[in-house]
Amino acid sequence: MKQSFYSNGKLLITGEYFILDGAKGLALPTTCGQDLIVAPKSDKVLTWKSFSNTGETWLEAEFDLPRLRLISATYEASEDGGNDTLAESLRDILIAVRELNPDFLINSNGLEVHTNLTFPRNWGLGTSSTLIVNIAGWANVDPYKLLQITFGGSGYDIACAKAQGPVVYNLNAGNAEVLDVTFDPPFKDELFFVYLNQKQNSREGIQRYKRLRGELGDEILQINAITKQFLECENIDEFELLIEAHEALVSKVIQLAPVKEKLFYDYYGAVKSLGAWGGDFVLATGDHNSKAYFESKGYHTVLKFTDLIL
């Protein structure tokens, strides 16, 4: 019997690194995501095929059952630079599932698994987190626990995967707290997401933050206040001031220049990094001229808020 699982992608609007230390962050699920389809077959082999949003195979692997020994693997090398660890990483996830559910794939016949992304892999919208949540659903395990024994991280992306709309996410003594909220600003037509043409390594950003953060106290309170004000804001001018305040606070802690200062110093609107600084998407305020501005700078993926946010 075929099984199917789907998870939303994610964008973290406020909180960035501070979520790791208990701050409240506004997180938005996206209209795009990833599914996982499991179908039985006759042999004792788990065949895995991962497809891009354009239908191209970027990973194909075979594992014997029940040991999950890697038999063979092929990769889409132009995306991964010849990286031959994707199948091994996938095997590590499947093995990790057994820490949480020892019966997982122990008495299974052959299976064919397909995963299908509905966004480009390099966009950084949650290729790994959607996979973790889909596998957790398939194996009937806690996705937050699976995340912690595999990739690690705050878990806000796990919350977004099954959210029906915006959430405020925080960690309380290491436990995820997810609050459904309304984020439907009257100026949403003046909000855009711009892809910076490179995927940022979140782990490197987190390491930098942990090295430089020092003693946090007021910063967490300030982030929480800004998150609350983001939700309540009904004026684009006030929203831009909140963006600038958030950028200045993060910049001070991680000792990096804000993205507007670095890349878009002559832009008339506000620009805010999302998640780990240095890549993936930024949030920009603007108007009908914004797309042309960013394209003139070489950034051709400019998405309307209403097109990307669930």
C-alpha positions as CSV (number, residue, x, y, z in Angstrom):
1,M,0.0,0.0,0.0
2,K,1.4,3.4,-1.1
3,Q,2.0,6.0,1.6
4,S,2.4,9.7,1.1
5,F,3.8,12.5,3.3
6,Y,4.2,16.3,2.7
7,S,5.9,19.1,4.6
8,N,6.1,22.8,4.0
9,G,9.2,24.8,3.5
10,K,10.1,27.7,5.9
11,L,11.4,31.2,6.3
12,L,12.5,32.7,9.6
13,I,11.5,36.3,9.7
14,T,12.7,37.3,13.2
15,G,14.9,35.7,15.8
16,E,17.7,34.3,13.7
17,Y,20.4,32.8,15.9
18,F,18.8,34.0,19.1
19,I,16.2,31.3,18.9
20,L,18.9,28.9,20.0
21,D,19.0,30.7,23.3
22,G,15.3,30.9,23.9
23,A,14.2,34.0,21.9
24,K,10.8,34.1,20.2
25,G,11.0,34.1,16.4
26,L,8.3,34.6,13.8
27,A,8.5,31.8,11.3
28,L,6.4,31.4,8.1
29,P,5.6,28.2,6.2
30,T,5.9,28.5,2.5
31,T,3.6,27.5,-0.3
32,C,6.3,25.1,-1.6
33,G,7.8,22.1,0.2
34,Q,8.7,18.5,-0.3
35,D,6.8,15.2,-0.4
36,L,7.8,11.6,0.3
37,I,6.0,8.7,-1.4
38,V,6.6,5.1,-0.2
39,A,5.5,2.2,-2.4
40,P,6.1,-1.6,-1.9
41,K,8.1,-3.8,-4.3
42,S,9.1,-7.4,-4.4
43,D,12.8,-7.6,-3.5
44,K,14.5,-6.9,-0.2
45,V,15.9,-3.6,-1.3
46,L,15.1,0.0,-0.4
47,T,15.4,2.1,-3.6
48,W,15.5,5.8,-3.0
49,K,15.1,8.5,-5.7
50,S,15.1,12.2,-4.9
51,F,13.7,14.6,-7.6
52,S,14.2,18.4,-8.0
53,N,11.4,20.8,-8.6
54,T,12.1,20.4,-12.4
55,G,11.8,16.6,-12.2
56,E,15.5,15.8,-12.4
57,T,17.0,13.1,-10.2
58,W,19.6,14.6,-7.8
59,L,20.1,11.5,-5.7
60,E,19.5,7.8,-6.4
61,A,20.5,5.1,-3.9
62,E,19.8,1.5,-2.9
63,F,20.1,0.0,0.5
64,D,19.6,-3.6,1.5
65,L,17.0,-4.5,4.1
66,P,17.0,-4.7,7.0
67,R,20.6,-3.8,7.5
68,L,20.3,-0.6,5.4
69,R,23.8,-1.2,4.0
70,L,24.4,1.2,1.0
71,I,24.5,-0.9,-2.2
72,S,24.8,1.9,-4.8
73,A,24.4,5.6,-5.2
74,T,24.4,8.3,-7.9
75,Y,24.3,12.0,-7.6
76,E,23.6,15.2,-9.5
77,A,27.2,16.4,-9.4
78,S,26.6,19.9,-10.8
79,E,24.6,20.7,-7.7
80,D,26.8,18.9,-5.2
81,G,30.3,19.5,-6.6
82,G,30.9,15.8,-6.8
83,N,29.8,15.3,-3.2
84,D,29.5,11.6,-2.5
85,T,28.2,11.8,1.0
86,L,24.5,12.4,0.3
87,A,23.5,8.7,0.4
88,E,25.6,8.2,3.5
89,S,23.8,11.1,5.2
90,L,20.5,9.6,4.2
91,R,21.6,6.3,5.6
92,D,22.6,8.0,8.9
93,I,19.1,9.5,9.1
94,L,17.4,6.1,8.5
95,I,19.7,4.5,11.1
96,A,18.9,7.3,13.6
97,V,15.2,6.6,13.2
98,R,15.9,3.2,14.7
99,E,17.1,4.9,17.9
100,L,13.5,6.2,18.2
101,N,11.7,3.3,16.6
102,P,13.7,0.0,16.7
103,D,11.2,-1.7,14.5
104,F,11.6,0.7,11.6
105,L,12.2,-1.3,8.3
106,I,13.3,-4.4,10.3
107,N,10.6,-6.7,8.9
108,S,9.9,-4.8,5.7
109,N,9.9,-6.2,2.2
110,G,11.3,-4.1,-0.6
111,L,10.3,-0.4,-0.9
112,E,10.7,2.3,-3.4
113,V,10.8,5.9,-2.0
114,H,10.5,9.0,-4.1
115,T,10.9,12.5,-2.7
116,N,9.8,15.5,-4.8
117,L,10.8,19.1,-4.1
118,T,8.6,22.0,-5.3
119,F,11.3,24.6,-4.8
120,P,14.9,24.8,-6.1
121,R,17.3,23.0,-3.7
122,N,19.6,26.0,-3.5
123,W,16.9,28.3,-2.2
124,G,17.5,27.1,1.4
125,L,13.8,26.7,2.2
126,G,14.1,23.4,4.0
127,T,15.3,20.5,1.9
128,S,16.6,18.8,5.0
129,S,13.9,19.8,7.5
130,T,11.1,18.7,5.2
131,L,12.9,15.4,4.7
132,I,13.2,14.9,8.5
133,V,9.5,15.6,9.1
134,N,8.4,13.3,6.2
135,I,10.6,10.5,7.4
136,A,9.4,11.0,11.0
137,G,5.8,10.7,9.8
138,W,6.6,7.6,7.8
139,A,8.4,6.0,10.8
140,N,6.0,7.3,13.4
141,V,8.7,9.1,15.5
142,D,9.0,12.6,17.0
143,P,10.5,14.9,14.3
144,Y,12.1,17.2,16.9
145,K,13.9,14.3,18.4
146,L,15.0,13.0,15.0
147,L,16.3,16.5,14.1
148,Q,18.4,16.6,17.3
149,I,20.1,13.3,16.6
150,T,20.8,14.1,13.0
151,F,21.2,17.7,11.8
152,G,20.6,19.6,15.1
153,G,19.3,23.2,15.1
154,S,16.5,25.1,16.8
155,G,13.6,23.2,15.2
156,Y,11.6,26.2,14.0
157,D,11.8,24.6,10.5
158,I,10.2,21.5,11.9
159,A,7.4,23.6,13.3
160,C,6.8,25.2,9.9
161,A,6.7,21.9,8.1
162,K,3.2,21.0,9.4
163,A,2.0,24.5,10.3
164,Q,-1.2,25.8,8.7
165,G,0.1,29.4,8.9
166,P,2.5,31.7,10.7
167,V,3.9,30.6,14.1
168,V,5.9,32.1,16.9
169,Y,8.5,29.6,17.9
170,N,10.8,29.4,20.9
171,L,12.7,26.9,23.0
172,N,11.8,26.6,26.6
173,A,14.4,24.6,28.5
174,G,15.2,22.9,25.2
175,N,11.6,22.0,24.4
176,A,9.8,23.4,21.4
177,E,7.0,25.8,22.0
178,V,4.8,26.7,18.9
179,L,2.2,29.4,18.9
180,D,-0.1,29.8,15.9
181,V,-0.4,33.5,15.1
182,T,-1.8,35.8,12.5
183,F,0.7,37.7,10.3
184,D,-1.3,39.4,7.6
185,P,0.0,42.9,7.4
186,P,-2.0,45.4,5.4
187,F,1.2,46.3,3.5
188,K,2.0,42.8,2.4
189,D,1.9,43.8,-1.2
190,E,5.0,46.0,-0.4
191,L,7.0,43.0,0.9
192,F,9.3,40.9,-1.3
193,F,11.7,38.0,-0.9
194,V,14.9,38.2,-2.8
195,Y,17.3,35.2,-3.3
196,L,20.9,36.1,-2.9
197,N,22.2,33.6,-5.5
198,Q,23.9,31.4,-2.9
199,K,22.9,29.0,-0.2
200,Q,24.2,29.8,3.2
201,N,25.7,27.2,5.5
202,S,23.6,27.5,8.7
203,R,26.0,25.5,10.8
204,E,28.9,28.0,10.0
205,G,26.6,30.9,11.0
206,I,25.6,29.2,14.2
207,Q,29.2,28.5,15.1
208,R,30.1,32.2,14.6
209,Y,27.1,33.3,16.7
210,K,28.1,31.0,19.6
211,R,31.7,32.2,19.4
212,L,30.7,35.9,19.6
213,R,27.4,36.1,21.5
214,G,28.8,36.6,25.0
215,E,26.3,37.0,27.8
216,L,22.8,37.5,26.4
217,G,20.0,39.0,28.4
218,D,18.7,42.3,27.0
219,E,19.2,41.0,23.5
220,I,16.7,38.2,24.0
221,L,14.2,40.6,25.4
222,Q,14.7,43.0,22.5
223,I,14.2,40.2,19.9
224,N,11.0,39.1,21.7
225,A,9.8,42.7,21.7
226,I,10.5,43.1,18.0
227,T,8.8,39.8,17.1
228,K,5.7,41.0,19.0
229,Q,5.8,44.4,17.2
230,F,6.2,42.6,13.8
231,L,2.9,40.9,14.5
232,E,1.1,44.1,15.6
233,C,2.6,46.5,13.0
234,E,0.1,48.0,10.5
235,N,2.3,50.7,9.0
236,I,5.0,50.1,6.5
237,D,7.2,53.0,7.9
238,E,7.1,51.5,11.3
239,F,7.8,48.0,9.9
240,E,10.9,49.3,8.2
241,L,12.1,50.8,11.5
242,L,11.6,47.4,13.1
243,I,13.7,45.7,10.4
244,E,16.5,48.2,10.9
245,A,16.4,47.7,14.7
246,H,16.5,43.9,14.3
247,E,19.4,44.1,11.7
248,A,21.4,46.4,14.0
249,L,21.0,44.1,17.0
250,V,22.1,41.0,15.1
251,S,24.9,42.8,13.4
252,K,26.3,44.0,16.8
253,V,26.3,40.4,18.2
254,I,27.7,38.5,15.2
255,Q,29.9,41.4,14.1
256,L,28.9,41.4,10.4
257,A,27.5,44.3,8.4
258,P,23.8,44.2,7.6
259,V,23.0,43.0,4.2
260,K,21.6,46.4,3.0
261,E,24.9,48.1,4.0
262,K,26.9,45.4,2.2
263,L,24.9,44.8,-1.0
264,F,22.0,47.3,-1.3
265,Y,23.3,50.5,0.2
266,D,21.5,52.6,-2.4
267,Y,18.1,50.9,-2.1
268,Y,15.2,53.0,-1.1
269,G,13.4,50.4,1.1
270,A,14.4,48.3,4.0
271,V,16.2,44.9,3.6
272,K,16.5,42.2,6.3
273,S,18.5,39.0,6.3
274,L,16.5,35.8,7.1
275,G,18.0,33.0,9.1
276,A,21.8,32.6,8.8
277,W,23.4,35.8,7.4
278,G,25.1,35.7,4.0
279,G,22.9,33.8,1.7
280,D,19.4,32.4,0.9
281,F,16.6,34.9,1.0
282,V,16.3,38.5,2.3
283,L,13.0,40.3,3.0
284,A,12.7,43.7,1.3
285,T,10.1,46.4,1.5
286,G,9.4,48.2,-1.7
287,D,7.0,48.8,-4.6
288,H,6.6,48.0,-8.3
289,N,10.1,49.3,-9.0
290,S,11.8,46.9,-6.6
291,K,12.0,43.9,-8.9
292,A,13.9,46.0,-11.5
293,Y,16.3,47.3,-8.9
294,F,17.3,43.9,-7.6
295,E,17.5,42.5,-11.1
296,S,19.9,45.4,-12.0
297,K,22.1,44.1,-9.1
298,G,22.1,40.6,-10.5
299,Y,19.4,39.1,-8.2
300,H,16.7,37.8,-10.5
301,T,14.6,35.8,-8.1
302,V,12.3,38.4,-6.6
303,L,9.1,36.8,-5.1
304,K,6.0,38.5,-3.8
305,F,5.1,37.8,-0.2
306,T,1.7,36.5,-1.3
307,D,3.3,34.1,-3.8
308,L,5.7,32.4,-1.3
309,I,4.0,32.5,2.1
310,L,1.4,30.0,2.9
